[in-house]
Amino acid sequence: KRRTFTEEFKTMIAELVASGQSVKEVSREYSLSETAVRNWSKKKAPIKTEEGTISLEEINRIRKENARLKEENEILKKAMAIFTKK
């Protein structure tokens, strides 16, 4: 059976790696795969931008929201075209 972990737990693990502990140490201490620890750390790591810092997770959330908004905009454009023909 595959284990599942909460976002809080993943964040805690990522913070341990960011604070200086090695991936190997953290994975051994919490009985996790090194790959999982690396992936969580990568997703939670801050990325510096002109406006401040942002995580990969936040970028992905913004991309999904942007795609949804574009789709809604296209629907509204089609509806406007239908209503203007009448």
Distance bins in CASP14 RR format, pairs under 12 A and 6 or more apart:
PFRMAT RR
TARGET T0000
AUTHOR 0000-0000-0000
RMODE 2
METHOD distances of the structure
MODEL  1
2 33 0 0 0 0 0 1 0 0 0 0 0
2 36 0 0 0 0 0 1 0 0 0 0 0
3 9 0 0 0 0 0 1 0 0 0 0 0
3 10 0 0 0 0 0 1 0 0 0 0 0
3 30 0 0 0 0 0 1 0 0 0 0 0
3 31 0 0 0 0 1 0 0 0 0 0 0
3 32 0 0 0 0 1 0 0 0 0 0 0
3 33 0 0 0 0 0 1 0 0 0 0 0
3 36 0 0 0 0 1 0 0 0 0 0 0
4 10 0 0 0 0 0 1 0 0 0 0 0
4 36 0 0 0 0 0 1 0 0 0 0 0
5 11 0 0 0 0 0 1 0 0 0 0 0
5 12 0 0 0 0 1 0 0 0 0 0 0
5 13 0 0 0 0 1 0 0 0 0 0 0
5 14 0 0 0 0 0 1 0 0 0 0 0
5 30 0 0 0 0 1 0 0 0 0 0 0
5 31 0 0 0 0 0 1 0 0 0 0 0
5 32 0 0 0 0 1 0 0 0 0 0 0
5 33 0 0 0 0 0 1 0 0 0 0 0
5 36 0 0 0 0 1 0 0 0 0 0 0
5 37 0 0 0 0 0 1 0 0 0 0 0
5 39 0 0 0 0 0 1 0 0 0 0 0
5 40 0 0 0 0 1 0 0 0 0 0 0
6 12 0 0 0 0 1 0 0 0 0 0 0
6 13 0 0 0 0 0 1 0 0 0 0 0
6 40 0 0 0 0 0 1 0 0 0 0 0
7 13 0 0 0 0 0 1 0 0 0 0 0
7 14 0 0 0 0 0 1 0 0 0 0 0
7 40 0 0 0 0 1 0 0 0 0 0 0
7 43 0 0 0 0 0 1 0 0 0 0 0
7 44 0 0 0 0 1 0 0 0 0 0 0
7 55 0 0 0 0 0 1 0 0 0 0 0
7 57 0 0 0 0 1 0 0 0 0 0 0
8 14 0 0 0 0 0 1 0 0 0 0 0
8 15 0 0 0 0 0 1 0 0 0 0 0
8 40 0 0 0 0 0 1 0 0 0 0 0
8 44 0 0 0 0 0 1 0 0 0 0 0
9 15 0 0 0 0 0 1 0 0 0 0 0
9 16 0 0 0 0 0 1 0 0 0 0 0
9 26 0 0 0 0 0 1 0 0 0 0 0
9 30 0 0 0 0 1 0 0 0 0 0 0
9 32 0 0 0 0 1 0 0 0 0 0 0
9 36 0 0 0 0 0 1 0 0 0 0 0
9 37 0 0 0 0 0 1 0 0 0 0 0
9 40 0 0 0 0 1 0 0 0 0 0 0
9 44 0 0 0 0 0 1 0 0 0 0 0
10 16 0 0 0 0 0 1 0 0 0 0 0
10 17 0 0 0 0 0 1 0 0 0 0 0
10 26 0 0 0 0 0 1 0 0 0 0 0
10 30 0 0 0 0 0 1 0 0 0 0 0
10 32 0 0 0 0 1 0 0 0 0 0 0
10 36 0 0 0 0 1 0 0 0 0 0 0
10 37 0 0 0 0 1 0 0 0 0 0 0
10 38 0 0 0 0 0 1 0 0 0 0 0
10 39 0 0 0 0 1 0 0 0 0 0 0
10 40 1 0 1 0 0 0 0 0 0 0 0
10 41 0 0 0 0 1 0 0 0 0 0 0
10 42 0 0 0 0 0 1 0 0 0 0 0
10 43 1 0 0 1 0 0 0 0 0 0 0
10 44 1 0 0 1 0 0 0 0 0 0 0
10 55 0 0 0 0 0 1 0 0 0 0 0
10 57 0 0 0 0 1 0 0 0 0 0 0
11 17 0 0 0 0 0 1 0 0 0 0 0
11 18 0 0 0 0 0 1 0 0 0 0 0
11 40 1 0 0 1 0 0 0 0 0 0 0
11 41 0 0 0 0 0 1 0 0 0 0 0
11 43 0 0 0 0 1 0 0 0 0 0 0
11 44 1 0 1 0 0 0 0 0 0 0 0
11 45 0 0 0 0 0 1 0 0 0 0 0
11 55 0 0 0 0 1 0 0 0 0 0 0
11 57 0 0 0 0 1 0 0 0 0 0 0
12 18 0 0 0 0 0 1 0 0 0 0 0
12 19 0 0 0 0 0 1 0 0 0 0 0
12 21 0 0 0 0 0 1 0 0 0 0 0
12 26 0 0 0 0 1 0 0 0 0 0 0
12 29 0 0 0 0 0 1 0 0 0 0 0
12 30 0 0 0 0 1 0 0 0 0 0 0
12 32 0 0 0 0 0 1 0 0 0 0 0
12 37 0 0 0 0 0 1 0 0 0 0 0
12 40 0 0 0 0 1 0 0 0 0 0 0
12 41 0 0 0 0 0 1 0 0 0 0 0
12 44 0 0 0 0 1 0 0 0 0 0 0
13 19 0 0 0 0 0 1 0 0 0 0 0
13 21 0 0 0 0 1 0 0 0 0 0 0
13 23 0 0 0 0 1 0 0 0 0 0 0
13 25 0 0 0 0 0 1 0 0 0 0 0
13 26 1 0 0 1 0 0 0 0 0 0 0
13 27 0 0 0 0 1 0 0 0 0 0 0
13 29 0 0 0 0 1 0 0 0 0 0 0
13 30 1 0 0 1 0 0 0 0 0 0 0
13 31 0 0 0 0 0 1 0 0 0 0 0
13 32 1 0 0 1 0 0 0 0 0 0 0
13 33 0 0 0 0 0 1 0 0 0 0 0
13 34 0 0 0 0 0 1 0 0 0 0 0
13 36 0 0 0 0 1 0 0 0 0 0 0
13 37 1 0 1 0 0 0 0 0 0 0 0
13 38 0 0 0 0 0 1 0 0 0 0 0
13 39 0 0 0 0 0 1 0 0 0 0 0
13 40 1 0 1 0 0 0 0 0 0 0 0
13 41 1 0 0 1 0 0 0 0 0 0 0
13 42 0 0 0 0 0 1 0 0 0 0 0
13 43 0 0 0 0 0 1 0 0 0 0 0
13 44 0 0 0 0 1 0 0 0 0 0 0
14 20 0 0 0 0 0 1 0 0 0 0 0
14 21 0 0 0 0 0 1 0 0 0 0 0
14 23 0 0 0 0 0 1 0 0 0 0 0
14 26 0 0 0 0 1 0 0 0 0 0 0
14 30 0 0 0 0 0 1 0 0 0 0 0
14 32 0 0 0 0 0 1 0 0 0 0 0
14 36 0 0 0 0 0 1 0 0 0 0 0
14 37 0 0 0 0 1 0 0 0 0 0 0
14 38 0 0 0 0 1 0 0 0 0 0 0
14 39 0 0 0 0 1 0 0 0 0 0 0
14 40 1 0 1 0 0 0 0 0 0 0 0
14 41 1 0 1 0 0 0 0 0 0 0 0
14 42 0 0 0 0 1 0 0 0 0 0 0
14 43 1 0 0 1 0 0 0 0 0 0 0
14 44 1 1 0 0 0 0 0 0 0 0 0
14 45 1 0 0 1 0 0 0 0 0 0 0
14 46 0 0 0 0 0 1 0 0 0 0 0
14 55 0 0 0 0 1 0 0 0 0 0 0
14 56 0 0 0 0 0 1 0 0 0 0 0
14 57 0 0 0 0 1 0 0 0 0 0 0
15 21 0 0 0 0 1 0 0 0 0 0 0
15 26 0 0 0 0 0 1 0 0 0 0 0
15 37 0 0 0 0 0 1 0 0 0 0 0
15 40 0 0 0 0 1 0 0 0 0 0 0
15 41 0 0 0 0 1 0 0 0 0 0 0
15 44 1 0 0 1 0 0 0 0 0 0 0
15 45 0 0 0 0 0 1 0 0 0 0 0
15 46 0 0 0 0 0 1 0 0 0 0 0
15 55 0 0 0 0 0 1 0 0 0 0 0
16 22 0 0 0 0 1 0 0 0 0 0 0
16 23 0 0 0 0 1 0 0 0 0 0 0
16 24 0 0 0 0 0 1 0 0 0 0 0
16 25 0 0 0 0 1 0 0 0 0 0 0
16 26 1 0 1 0 0 0 0 0 0 0 0
16 27 0 0 0 0 0 1 0 0 0 0 0
16 28 0 0 0 0 0 1 0 0 0 0 0
16 29 0 0 0 0 1 0 0 0 0 0 0
16 30 0 0 0 0 1 0 0 0 0 0 0
16 32 0 0 0 0 0 1 0 0 0 0 0
16 37 0 0 0 0 1 0 0 0 0 0 0
16 40 0 0 0 0 0 1 0 0 0 0 0
16 41 0 0 0 0 1 0 0 0 0 0 0
16 44 0 0 0 0 0 1 0 0 0 0 0
17 23 1 0 1 0 0 0 0 0 0 0 0
17 24 0 0 0 0 0 1 0 0 0 0 0
17 25 0 0 0 0 1 0 0 0 0 0 0
17 26 1 0 1 0 0 0 0 0 0 0 0
17 27 0 0 0 0 1 0 0 0 0 0 0
17 29 0 0 0 0 0 1 0 0 0 0 0
17 30 0 0 0 0 0 1 0 0 0 0 0
17 32 0 0 0 0 0 1 0 0 0 0 0
17 34 0 0 0 0 0 1 0 0 0 0 0
17 36 0 0 0 0 0 1 0 0 0 0 0
17 37 1 0 0 1 0 0 0 0 0 0 0
17 38 0 0 0 0 1 0 0 0 0 0 0
17 39 0 0 0 0 0 1 0 0 0 0 0
17 40 0 0 0 0 1 0 0 0 0 0 0
17 41 1 0 1 0 0 0 0 0 0 0 0
17 42 0 0 0 0 1 0 0 0 0 0 0
17 43 0 0 0 0 0 1 0 0 0 0 0
17 44 0 0 0 0 1 0 0 0 0 0 0
17 45 0 0 0 0 1 0 0 0 0 0 0
18 26 0 0 0 0 0 1 0 0 0 0 0
18 37 0 0 0 0 0 1 0 0 0 0 0
18 40 0 0 0 0 0 1 0 0 0 0 0
18 41 1 0 0 1 0 0 0 0 0 0 0
18 42 0 0 0 0 0 1 0 0 0 0 0
18 43 0 0 0 0 0 1 0 0 0 0 0
18 44 1 0 0 1 0 0 0 0 0 0 0
18 45 1 0 0 1 0 0 0 0 0 0 0
18 46 0 0 0 0 1 0 0 0 0 0 0
18 53 0 0 0 0 0 1 0 0 0 0 0
18 55 0 0 0 0 0 1 0 0 0 0 0
19 25 0 0 0 0 0 1 0 0 0 0 0
19 26 0 0 0 0 1 0 0 0 0 0 0
19 41 0 0 0 0 0 1 0 0 0 0 0
20 26 0 0 0 0 1 0 0 0 0 0 0
20 41 0 0 0 0 0 1 0 0 0 0 0
21 27 0 0 0 0 1 0 0 0 0 0 0
21 28 0 0 0 0 0 1 0 0 0 0 0
21 29 0 0 0 0 1 0 0 0 0 0 0
21 30 0 0 0 0 0 1 0 0 0 0 0
21 37 0 0 0 0 1 0 0 0 0 0 0
21 41 0 0 0 0 0 1 0 0 0 0 0
22 28 0 0 0 0 1 0 0 0 0 0 0
22 29 0 0 0 0 0 1 0 0 0 0 0
22 34 0 0 0 0 1 0 0 0 0 0 0
22 37 0 0 0 0 1 0 0 0 0 0 0
22 38 0 0 0 0 0 1 0 0 0 0 0
22 41 0 0 0 0 0 1 0 0 0 0 0
23 29 0 0 0 0 0 1 0 0 0 0 0
23 30 0 0 0 0 0 1 0 0 0 0 0
23 32 0 0 0 0 1 0 0 0 0 0 0
23 33 0 0 0 0 1 0 0 0 0 0 0
23 34 1 0 1 0 0 0 0 0 0 0 0
23 35 0 0 0 0 1 0 0 0 0 0 0
23 36 0 0 0 0 1 0 0 0 0 0 0
23 37 1 0 1 0 0 0 0 0 0 0 0
23 38 1 0 1 0 0 0 0 0 0 0 0
23 39 0 0 0 0 0 1 0 0 0 0 0
23 40 0 0 0 0 1 0 0 0 0 0 0
23 41 1 0 0 1 0 0 0 0 0 0 0
23 42 0 0 0 0 0 1 0 0 0 0 0
24 30 0 0 0 0 0 1 0 0 0 0 0
24 32 0 0 0 0 0 1 0 0 0 0 0
24 33 0 0 0 0 0 1 0 0 0 0 0
24 34 1 0 0 1 0 0 0 0 0 0 0
24 35 0 0 0 0 0 1 0 0 0 0 0
24 37 0 0 0 0 1 0 0 0 0 0 0
24 38 0 0 0 0 0 1 0 0 0 0 0
25 32 0 0 0 0 0 1 0 0 0 0 0
25 34 0 0 0 0 0 1 0 0 0 0 0
25 37 0 0 0 0 1 0 0 0 0 0 0
26 32 1 0 0 1 0 0 0 0 0 0 0
26 33 0 0 0 0 0 1 0 0 0 0 0
26 34 0 0 0 0 1 0 0 0 0 0 0
26 36 0 0 0 0 1 0 0 0 0 0 0
26 37 1 0 1 0 0 0 0 0 0 0 0
26 38 0 0 0 0 1 0 0 0 0 0 0
26 40 0 0 0 0 1 0 0 0 0 0 0
26 41 0 0 0 0 1 0 0 0 0 0 0
27 33 1 0 0 1 0 0 0 0 0 0 0
27 34 1 0 1 0 0 0 0 0 0 0 0
27 35 0 0 0 0 1 0 0 0 0 0 0
27 36 1 0 0 1 0 0 0 0 0 0 0
27 37 1 0 1 0 0 0 0 0 0 0 0
27 38 0 0 0 0 1 0 0 0 0 0 0
27 39 0 0 0 0 0 1 0 0 0 0 0
27 40 0 0 0 0 0 1 0 0 0 0 0
27 41 0 0 0 0 0 1 0 0 0 0 0
28 34 0 0 0 0 1 0 0 0 0 0 0
28 37 0 0 0 0 1 0 0 0 0 0 0
29 37 0 0 0 0 0 1 0 0 0 0 0
30 36 0 0 0 0 1 0 0 0 0 0 0
30 37 0 0 0 0 1 0 0 0 0 0 0
30 40 0 0 0 0 0 1 0 0 0 0 0
31 37 0 0 0 0 0 1 0 0 0 0 0
32 38 0 0 0 0 0 1 0 0 0 0 0
32 39 0 0 0 0 0 1 0 0 0 0 0
32 40 0 0 0 0 1 0 0 0 0 0 0
32 41 0 0 0 0 0 1 0 0 0 0 0
33 39 0 0 0 0 1 0 0 0 0 0 0
33 40 0 0 0 0 0 1 0 0 0 0 0
34 40 0 0 0 0 0 1 0 0 0 0 0
34 41 0 0 0 0 0 1 0 0 0 0 0
35 41 0 0 0 0 0 1 0 0 0 0 0
35 42 0 0 0 0 0 1 0 0 0 0 0
36 42 0 0 0 0 0 1 0 0 0 0 0
36 43 0 0 0 0 0 1 0 0 0 0 0
37 43 0 0 0 0 0 1 0 0 0 0 0
37 44 0 0 0 0 0 1 0 0 0 0 0
38 44 0 0 0 0 0 1 0 0 0 0 0
38 45 0 0 0 0 0 1 0 0 0 0 0
39 45 0 0 0 0 0 1 0 0 0 0 0
39 56 0 0 0 0 0 1 0 0 0 0 0
39 57 0 0 0 0 0 1 0 0 0 0 0
40 55 0 0 0 0 0 1 0 0 0 0 0
40 56 0 0 0 0 0 1 0 0 0 0 0
40 57 0 0 0 0 1 0 0 0 0 0 0
41 55 0 0 0 0 0 1 0 0 0 0 0
41 56 0 0 0 0 0 1 0 0 0 0 0
41 57 0 0 0 0 0 1 0 0 0 0 0
42 55 0 0 0 0 1 0 0 0 0 0 0
42 56 1 0 0 1 0 0 0 0 0 0 0
42 57 0 0 0 0 1 0 0 0 0 0 0
42 60 0 0 0 0 0 1 0 0 0 0 0
43 54 0 0 0 0 0 1 0 0 0 0 0
43 55 1 0 0 1 0 0 0 0 0 0 0
43 56 1 0 1 0 0 0 0 0 0 0 0
43 57 1 0 1 0 0 0 0 0 0 0 0
43 58 0 0 0 0 1 0 0 0 0 0 0
43 59 0 0 0 0 1 0 0 0 0 0 0
43 60 0 0 0 0 1 0 0 0 0 0 0
43 61 0 0 0 0 0 1 0 0 0 0 0
44 53 0 0 0 0 0 1 0 0 0 0 0
44 54 0 0 0 0 0 1 0 0 0 0 0
44 55 1 0 1 0 0 0 0 0 0 0 0
44 56 1 0 0 1 0 0 0 0 0 0 0
44 57 1 0 0 1 0 0 0 0 0 0 0
44 58 0 0 0 0 1 0 0 0 0 0 0
44 59 0 0 0 0 0 1 0 0 0 0 0
44 60 0 0 0 0 0 1 0 0 0 0 0
45 53 0 0 0 0 1 0 0 0 0 0 0
45 54 0 0 0 0 0 1 0 0 0 0 0
45 55 1 0 0 1 0 0 0 0 0 0 0
45 56 1 0 0 1 0 0 0 0 0 0 0
45 57 0 0 0 0 1 0 0 0 0 0 0
45 58 0 0 0 0 0 1 0 0 0 0 0
45 59 0 0 0 0 0 1 0 0 0 0 0
46 52 0 0 0 0 1 0 0 0 0 0 0
46 53 1 1 0 0 0 0 0 0 0 0 0
46 54 1 0 0 1 0 0 0 0 0 0 0
46 55 1 0 1 0 0 0 0 0 0 0 0
46 56 0 0 0 0 1 0 0 0 0 0 0
46 57 0 0 0 0 0 1 0 0 0 0 0
46 58 0 0 0 0 1 0 0 0 0 0 0
46 59 0 0 0 0 0 1 0 0 0 0 0
47 53 1 0 0 1 0 0 0 0 0 0 0
47 54 1 0 1 0 0 0 0 0 0 0 0
47 55 1 0 0 1 0 0 0 0 0 0 0
47 56 1 0 0 1 0 0 0 0 0 0 0
47 57 0 0 0 0 0 1 0 0 0 0 0
47 58 0 0 0 0 1 0 0 0 0 0 0
47 59 1 0 0 1 0 0 0 0 0 0 0
47 60 0 0 0 0 0 1 0 0 0 0 0
48 54 0 0 0 0 1 0 0 0 0 0 0
48 55 0 0 0 0 0 1 0 0 0 0 0
49 55 0 0 0 0 0 1 0 0 0 0 0
49 58 0 0 0 0 0 1 0 0 0 0 0
49 59 0 0 0 0 1 0 0 0 0 0 0
49 62 0 0 0 0 0 1 0 0 0 0 0
51 58 0 0 0 0 0 1 0 0 0 0 0
52 58 0 0 0 0 0 1 0 0 0 0 0
53 59 0 0 0 0 0 1 0 0 0 0 0
54 60 0 0 0 0 0 1 0 0 0 0 0
54 61 0 0 0 0 0 1 0 0 0 0 0
54 62 0 0 0 0 1 0 0 0 0 0 0
54 63 0 0 0 0 0 1 0 0 0 0 0
55 61 0 0 0 0 1 0 0 0 0 0 0
55 62 0 0 0 0 0 1 0 0 0 0 0
56 62 0 0 0 0 0 1 0 0 0 0 0
56 63 0 0 0 0 0 1 0 0 0 0 0
57 63 0 0 0 0 0 1 0 0 0 0 0
57 64 0 0 0 0 0 1 0 0 0 0 0
58 64 0 0 0 0 0 1 0 0 0 0 0
58 65 0 0 0 0 0 1 0 0 0 0 0
59 65 0 0 0 0 0 1 0 0 0 0 0
59 66 0 0 0 0 0 1 0 0 0 0 0
60 66 0 0 0 0 0 1 0 0 0 0 0
60 67 0 0 0 0 0 1 0 0 0 0 0
61 67 0 0 0 0 0 1 0 0 0 0 0
61 68 0 0 0 0 0 1 0 0 0 0 0
62 68 0 0 0 0 0 1 0 0 0 0 0
62 69 0 0 0 0 0 1 0 0 0 0 0
63 69 0 0 0 0 0 1 0 0 0 0 0
63 70 0 0 0 0 0 1 0 0 0 0 0
64 70 0 0 0 0 0 1 0 0 0 0 0
64 71 0 0 0 0 0 1 0 0 0 0 0
65 71 0 0 0 0 0 1 0 0 0 0 0
65 72 0 0 0 0 0 1 0 0 0 0 0
66 72 0 0 0 0 0 1 0 0 0 0 0
66 73 0 0 0 0 0 1 0 0 0 0 0
67 73 0 0 0 0 0 1 0 0 0 0 0
67 74 0 0 0 0 0 1 0 0 0 0 0
68 74 0 0 0 0 0 1 0 0 0 0 0
68 75 0 0 0 0 0 1 0 0 0 0 0
69 75 0 0 0 0 0 1 0 0 0 0 0
69 76 0 0 0 0 0 1 0 0 0 0 0
70 76 0 0 0 0 0 1 0 0 0 0 0
70 77 0 0 0 0 0 1 0 0 0 0 0
71 77 0 0 0 0 0 1 0 0 0 0 0
71 78 0 0 0 0 0 1 0 0 0 0 0
72 78 0 0 0 0 0 1 0 0 0 0 0
72 79 0 0 0 0 0 1 0 0 0 0 0
73 79 0 0 0 0 0 1 0 0 0 0 0
73 80 0 0 0 0 0 1 0 0 0 0 0
74 80 0 0 0 0 0 1 0 0 0 0 0
74 81 0 0 0 0 0 1 0 0 0 0 0
75 81 0 0 0 0 0 1 0 0 0 0 0
75 82 0 0 0 0 0 1 0 0 0 0 0
76 82 0 0 0 0 0 1 0 0 0 0 0
76 83 0 0 0 0 0 1 0 0 0 0 0
77 83 0 0 0 0 0 1 0 0 0 0 0
77 84 0 0 0 0 0 1 0 0 0 0 0
78 84 0 0 0 0 0 1 0 0 0 0 0
78 85 0 0 0 0 0 1 0 0 0 0 0
79 85 0 0 0 0 0 1 0 0 0 0 0
79 86 0 0 0 0 0 1 0 0 0 0 0
80 86 0 0 0 0 0 1 0 0 0 0 0
END
